[in-house]
Amino acid sequence: MDNINLKELDKKNIWHPFTPLKGGAEPVMITSAEGVYLHTDDGRKILDAVSSWWVNLHGHSNPYIAKAVSAQAGILEHVIFAGFTHEPAIQLSKNLLSILPANQSRIFFSDNGSTAVEVGLKMALQYWHNQGIEKKKIIAIDGAYHGDTFGSMSVGERGIFTNPFKSHLFETIFIPFPDTEHEEKTLQQFCELIEEGDVAAFIYEPLVQGAGGMRMYSPALLNELLTEAQAQDVICIADEVLTGFGRTGRYFASDYCSVKPDIMAVSKGITGGTMPLGVTTCSKKILNAYESDDFLKTFFHGHSYTANPIACAAANASFELLVSDDCQQSIQRIGNQHRTFASEMLDHPAVATVRSLGTFLALELKTDTRTSYENEIRKKIYPFFMERNVLLRPLGNIIYILPPYVITDEQLHKVYTVIREFLDSLQQ
Ligand SMILES: *Cc1c(COP(=O)(O)O)cnc(C)c1O
């Protein structure tokens, strides 16, 4: 099929995510990708500065991962995971436990981030149910994003995306986002809530709220929240779907805290961005409530593609790349470059604040309070960068970079340069 026909068929047949069916821009056709570059049908090379929705770690079409995927597809493509097992999953469990916080002791597989969160919530609620203890309340943080399924929507910020489903979402208690000015207030509200003794779980994105605007908060404050939660026997669920696998400069954002979560959800970077895979992990404490001769205490949850061997093989290959000295040095290098650029941009008249942590860099642009202006900015940013062959997807007035770890300094500086150009253009 030629490209014109393909695009017509796309328009006729396909419903794209987060995309209006009317009035949206035509999707860009990608024919191949390599390293940080996406190749379009009309011969452009677009620098993927957001790792294709935050999943890609080692560059597109990474040959090492591709080889592992290809080999596994010819050996064992899939098998039911209830009552059966296979080496790629077992190897992956070993790999993950070697870098996860030491208290994590069991790996539960699924196939995306929302579901990994969903599984974490169910694990926590059934933990209490299995013990016959009445604890049902769940606490989350204002501005949270935990996914698009009903459970994960319920524990996330309510807004235009969740409005049509409002009446079907379960109740969640939200504490204020703990930015520097609100740390005391957040901690105090949290302590009051959990003192009542009926809180089942606390779910949080450790250190960085992604979709909520790349907002960051301090490890010391998170450590205090976790300390208080565990003193009141509240199950702590770290949603590391975004922050896992080196994104924050350490393997997991939870590594910045001395108190560890009871349950962790990971996905996005787990296969280096090659195959869909989700994982929920938990500590011995959680397992204790399930280790029983009573059949009814089983965790009755599973998906057709649970622990897909090809996805596990991709994750094992991605793991080997991640723990290599090369990759670890790249993560530190990107962090250093980000910090330098952040300090340069801090005084820019168009910039309200700059945040960086590990491979995350976010610039919050000044807007006046009129939302129409905010919309204007949002609409201007994306095409400005696309015209310059850089893929950046702003979150409102937030421009952020979250690159694959293989990005070179030169490529990184190209991204910085177009951001600077954009900010300067706002001054004219
Ligand atoms: C992306 C994301 C999710 C949802 O993951 P999907 O794979 O898109 O379902 C959940 N939590 C966080 C923090 C995320 O960034």
PDBQT file of the ligand as one rigid body, heavy atoms in Angstrom, charges set to zero:
ROOT
HETATM    1  C1  LIG A 501       1.906   6.068  32.480  1.00  0.00    +0.000 C 
HETATM    2  C2  LIG A 501       1.619   5.884  33.912  1.00  0.00    +0.000 A 
HETATM    3  C3  LIG A 501       0.682   4.937  34.359  1.00  0.00    +0.000 A 
HETATM    4  C4  LIG A 501      -0.156   4.116  33.402  1.00  0.00    +0.000 C 
HETATM    5  O1  LIG A 501       0.612   3.274  32.611  1.00  0.00    +0.000 OA
HETATM    6  P1  LIG A 501       0.017   2.729  31.224  1.00  0.00    +0.000 P 
HETATM    7  O2  LIG A 501       0.996   1.729  30.759  1.00  0.00    +0.000 OA
HETATM    8  O3  LIG A 501      -0.065   3.928  30.320  1.00  0.00    +0.000 OA
HETATM    9  O4  LIG A 501      -1.323   2.155  31.511  1.00  0.00    +0.000 OA
HETATM   10  C5  LIG A 501       0.522   4.760  35.718  1.00  0.00    +0.000 A 
HETATM   11  N1  LIG A 501       1.225   5.491  36.600  1.00  0.00    +0.000 NA
HETATM   12  C6  LIG A 501       2.130   6.406  36.212  1.00  0.00    +0.000 A 
HETATM   13  C7  LIG A 501       2.910   7.156  37.241  1.00  0.00    +0.000 C 
HETATM   14  C8  LIG A 501       2.346   6.652  34.854  1.00  0.00    +0.000 A 
HETATM   15  O5  LIG A 501       3.221   7.590  34.474  1.00  0.00    +0.000 OA
ENDROOT
TORSDOF 0
